[in-house]
Amino acid sequence: MFRTLQKDDTIRLAPRAIAELEPVLTWKYGCPNCALCQRVVVRKSAAVTCDFCNVHIHKHCWTKLAAGCEADEITCPGSALSGCNGMFSKSDVAERFS
């Protein structure tokens, strides 16, 4: 279910463990939910985050969203949730993850 890395004592969770622990990860540890799929975002450093409303999006969810849009600028999904006016640039996000 999980594996401990030896160098820095980091615990890595398998996908099944994340699914089973999702309520604990969000409630006790404050892990955010993805604005697109509503599943827990465990690694914030590997997620797309809005600078205005702090919405998090999994990298794979972002890839699907970006593939379906022709424009370079994409409205923040937080606009539906909180009225955010933030915009994501596909090229900026791609540069961040390259």
Secondary structure, 3 states (H helix, E strand, C coil): CEEECCCCCCEEECHHHHHHHHHHHHHCCCCCEECCCCCECCCHHHEEECCCCCCEEEHHHHHHHHHCCCCCEEECCHHHHHCCCCEEEHHHHHHHCC
